[in-house]
Amino acid sequence: TPKQHTKKVQVMPRNRRQQQDEAVLSDPSTAHALGDQFSSEPLLPTPELITIPTPATLPSGFTVRKAITDHSSTEQTQIDDTDHLEVEGSELKGFWERLWGTMLACIVVHYIYWSLPLYALLGYLVYIGYWYVSVLLVLCYLPSFLSGAQLKRGRPWDALRRCRWFWGPVLRYNSLRVVRTHRLDPECRYVFALAPHNILVLSRVACYAGLFETLFPGIRFRVLGATPMFYAPGCRELCLWLSAVDARRSVAERLLSEGFSLQIYPEGTRGIFLTDPDSSTTRLYLSRRKGFIRLALRQRAQVVPCVVLGEKYVYRRAHFSESVKRFFYEKFSMPMLLFWGRFGTLLPLPGHMTVVYGKPIEVDLDSLAPGEEPSDELVHRVHVEYMRETARLYRTYQKQHPSTYDETLVIE
């Protein structure tokens, strides 16, 4: 079991800036102003980088860069002697490489439909008179389906998640770049809070092909996923194999208490409907999302701000009039969303994606007893600091990303 965090870092004292933050957050009518509230924060420093040899744990076609720590040294090949580290996949080159990467990406991204061929097979067996075979197959699958693995530690298949020849072309399909701004202690626990959510949460692939293990060696983690994903055969199995578990609070609490770190998307499904590829404004629904902060503090875990850039542009979205959206919501009790990618499918449009892992929020965790309920004041202060650092990360790295250079960030 990982040791409890012992480094004492005092929480930032209440000052005029925090009082201004509280004034903004306490009034829902001014929540849209949070983007401007944090726009005056200084950008993060961008270090000078040097390319180092790619570790054997990463797929071919990936480049590793790290911050220069000693200009007088000519031997700077170690990964873990600096905080800042970047891993970037090159664009797929050549007809066959592009074809292979496109086929794999198309298969993976349509995982939510994997259950349809299974249903068709069962129906076909019944149609041709082999109904007992269908019954036998269903009975064999039921123990796995009813095991409740998504409510425990999941059913991770690390060999699949780290498979370089499979995931390498998928990650390079959108030239994925992953940035680590600070090293993390593998003996501690973390809640990686990523924003924006975007439509299909494609940023999850940053944990595949050995990328996460290269950036954060020794950290055991799980990814929280929406409950419906675990009730569709095929889709359920892939989610479990790729280290996903149900996003219920009880599951998250237990995993943190058992020494796991978590990767979460605080916006939830609300973030899906805020994604607009036709707008130069990126909206983050974070001002009222404090549950993950309370969860982390209760389990004495550190909150790590993370941002995703470029993903919202890999899909197109239809826009409807307010009357149509209101009618749809009244009839079906859910927002209306119609989107598509390449060839009218869920295959993402070609582009570039960047995932940035920031610095953990500084807080004195030793002042909290395990399982102790944190005060509302502490939750609020950590939450404001999380939003501030998320805005700083986004504004810093949007200048390095081709599709987000001129974007405006709004936190609401």
N, C-alpha and C positions, 0 to 999 in steps of 0.2 A: 504494500500500500504506500503511495507516495507520502512523503512527510508533509506536515503542515507548513505553510509559508511562514518563515521566521523573520524575514527582513522587515523591519519597522520603518514605514514611510508615513509621515504624518499627512493627514488629509489637508488639503489646501484650506486655510482659514477663511472664514466668511469675510468677504470684502465687498467693495462697491460693485464689482463686476458680477459677483454671484447674486447680489441683491437685484441687479438689473435682470439677470436670468430668471430669477424667481418671479419678478413682476411680469415678464413676458409669458412664462409658462402658466401662471395662475389665471390668465385671461385667455380663454379659448379663442376669442375673436381676433387675438393678435398672434396666434400660433403660426400663421403663414409668414410672419416677419422673422422667424428664427434663422432663415437663410441669411438675411441681412445682419442679424444680431451677431453672427459668428464670422461675417465676411471681413471684419477688420483684424482678425487673428493673423499673426505672421505665418507665412508658409514654412513648412519643414525644410531644413537644409538638405540639399541633394549632394551626396558625396561624389568624389571622382572615382570612377570604376575601372577595374582591370579584368580582362577575360582570363579565366583559369581553365585547366583541363576539366572536361565533363566527367563526373563520376560514373562508374560502371552501373550504378543503380538507376540511372536515367536513360530514357530511350535515345536512339540516334536522332540527330537533327535538332538537339537542344544545346543551347549555349548557356554557360554559367558565368556570371559576373559578380564581383564583390568589391566592396569599398577598399581603397588603398589605405593601409594602416601605417606603412613605413616607406616613405619615398626613397630612402637610402638602401632598401632591401631589394634584391633581385629575385629572391625566392618567396613568392607569395601564392603558393598553390593550395594552402590549407583553407577549407571551407569555414571552419568554426573558430577562426581567430579574429573575426570581425562581426559586427552586428548586421550590417547591410549586405544582403545577398539577393541576387536576382537569377531566375531561371526562365528562359524564353525559348519557345519553339519557333523554328523557321517555317516559312510558307512551304507547302507541299510543291515539289517540283517534278516536272515530267508527267506525261499522260498517265502512265500506270500508277505512279505514286498518288496522283490526285484522284484517280478512279478508286484506288483502294481506300484512301482516307475518306472519300465521300461515301462509299458504300458502308464502311464501318460506322461513320457518324449517323447515317440515315437509319441503320438498324438500331443503334443504341437510343437515339432520341425518340424513337417510336415505341419505347418500352411499355408505355401505358396501353398499347394496343396488343401486346403480346398474348393476352388471354383470348383474343378473338379466334386465332387458329386452333387453340385448344378446344374452345367451345364447338367450333366447326367440326373438328375430328370426332368429338363425342357424339355430335348430332349425326354425322355420317355413319358411324358405327351402328347407331340405333336404326337409321334408315335402311341399311343393308341387312338388318336382322341380327346383328351382333350386340344387342343391347346389354347383355350380361358382361361383355368386355368393357363397355362404358361404365357400368356399375362397379366392376372390379377396379378400374383405374381411379374412379372417384374415391372408393373406399381406401385405396392405397395412399391417396394424396391427403385425405382428411386429417390423419395424425399430424402431418407437417403444417397444414393450414390452421389447425386448432391448437397448435403448440403454444401460441402466445409469445413467440420468440421476440416479436417487436416490442413487447412490454417488459422484456428482460434486458439481456446484453446484446440482443440481435443474433445474427448467425453469419458473422463476417467470414468471407473467403478471401484472405489476404493475397493469396497467389493470383487470384483474378484481378483484384483491385490494383495490384502492383505490376500487372503484366505489361511489359514495355512494348512488345511488338504489337499488341492489340490497342492499347490506349495511346501510344505515341502518335500514330497518324490521326486519331480522333482529336487530340489536343492541338496538333499542328493545323488541323482544318481551319481553325480560327486564330492561328498564331498566338496561342495562349502565353501570357507573360505573368509570372508570379513573383511578387516582391516581398521579402522579409526585411523589415526595418530594424528589428531588434531580436537578438537571441532570446530564447525562453528556457527556463530551468525545467528539465524533464521530471524533476521531483515535485513540481507544483502542478496545480490543476487550473485550467483556463476555460473561459466561455468566449469562443470566437464569435463575435456578433457582426455578421456581414450585412451590408446595405449598398445599393438597393436590391430588393428581392428580384425584380424583373419578372418576366412571364413564366419561363420554365426552369429557372434556377440552374442554368447551365454552368454557373461558377463552381458547382460541386466537383467538376472534373479536376479542379486544382488539387484535390486530394488523391488523385489516381496516378498510376505509372511511376510511383516512387517519389513524386514531387514533394509530398508532405513530409515523408521520412527524411528527405534530403535537407529540407529547410528546418524541420523541428524533430531531430532524432530523439527517440526515447519517449515521445509523448503518445500515450494511448488515447484514442478519441472515438466518438460516435457522432453521426450527423442526425439531427432531428428532422423527421419528415412528416408530412400531413397524414393523418389517420387513414383516409380512403385509399392511399397507395398500397396499404398492406392487406387489402381485401380483394385484389384482382390477381388471380393466378398468373404467374409469369412476371408481372410487374412486382408483385410481392417478393418473389425470390431474388430478383436482381437488386432490389433495395436492401434486402437483408444481407446479401453477399457483399454489397459495397458499403457496409458499416452503418446503415441507416437504422434508426429505431423510431418508435412512435413519439410524437412531440408532446405527449401529455406531461404535465408538471411532475406527477409522481414518478414517471420514468426518468426524467431529467434529474430529479432529486436523488434517486437511488444510484444512478450512474456516477454522479459527482461524488457521492459519499463512498463509492467503491474505487475511487481514484481515477476515473476517466475524465478527459476533457470533452467539451461539447462544441460543435459547430452549429450555430443557429442563425435564423433570419428573423430578426425582431419584428419586421413589418407584417409578417404573416401574409395571408392571401390579399390583404388590402394593398400590399405593394404591387400585386399583379395588375390591378386596375389603375394604378397611378403611372404605369409604364406607357409612355407615349413616344414612339420613335420619330414622330413628325414634329416634336417640340424640342427646342433648344434648352428647355428647362427640365432639370431632373428633380423630381419631388420625392422626398423621403418621409414616410409616415412614422416618426419616431417620438414626437413630443409627448405622446400619451402611452408609450410602450415602456413600462418600468418593471414589468414582471421578471424579465431576465436579469435585471440588476439585483432585485431582491433575492432571486434564486441563487445567484453567484455569491452574494454577501452571506446568505444563510449558510452556504456550504464552504465559505472561506476560499472561494475561487476568484481568480483575477479575470476581469473583463478586458478583452482585447478588441479594440475597434478595427474593423476591416471594411474595405470598400471594393466595389466591382465597377469597372469602367468598360464601356463599349458594348456590353451585352444587350442593352435595350435596342440597339440598331440592327440586330441580326434577325428581327422579325418585322413584318408590316402589320398594321392594325387598321381595321375599319372603324370609321367614326359615324355615329348615329345622332340624330336630333334628340333633344332633351325629352320630347314627347314619346319617342320610340323607346328610349331607355327607361323612362318612368313606367310605361305600359309593361315592358318586359319584367321590371322589378316587381310591380304589383301582382303580375300573374304567376311568376315563378320564384319570387322572394330571393332573387340573386341578380347581381349586376350583369349587364350584357357585354360580352367580349368575343370578338371575332378576329383572329389573327392567322397569319400564314408565313411560311418561309420560302425556301427555294422550291421551285416547281409546284407551288401551292401546297406543299407538305409541311411537316414540322422540322424538316432539315433546315438548319440555320443558314441565313445568307452569308456569303463569304465576308469576313471582316477581321477585326482584331479585338481581343479581350484581355483585360488586365485585372488581376486580383492582388490587392495590397494588404498585408497583415501589419498592423501598426504596433505601437508600444502599449503594454498593459496599463490600465488606469491605476495611478498611484493611490493606495489607500492602506491604512493600518489595519490589516486583517487580524493581528494579534489581539486587538481590542474586542474582538467578537469571539464568543464561545461557540464551539461546533453546534449547529442547529439553532443558535440564538436568533431570534427575529430582529433584523436590523431596524433602526429607527427610520421614520419617514424622512427626517432631515438628512440622514446619511444616504439613503436611497436617492433622494432628490439631487444631492450634490454630486454623487457618482454619475447619475444619469445625465446631468448637465455637462459634466466633464466628458462623458462618452460622446455626446452630440457635438461638442466643441472639437474633439479630436477627430471624429468622423468627418466633419466639415473641413478640417485642416488637411487631412489625408486626401480627400477628394480634390480640393482646390490645388494641392501641390502636384498630384500626379495627373490631373486632367490636362495639364500643359504638356505632358509627355506622351499623350495619347492622341492619335490622329482624329478620332471622331468626337472627342469631348473637349477640344481645346477652347471653344467659345461658349461652352455651356454655363448656365446659371443654376446654382444649387439652392433648393428651397427645402427646409425642414418644417414639417407641419404636424 
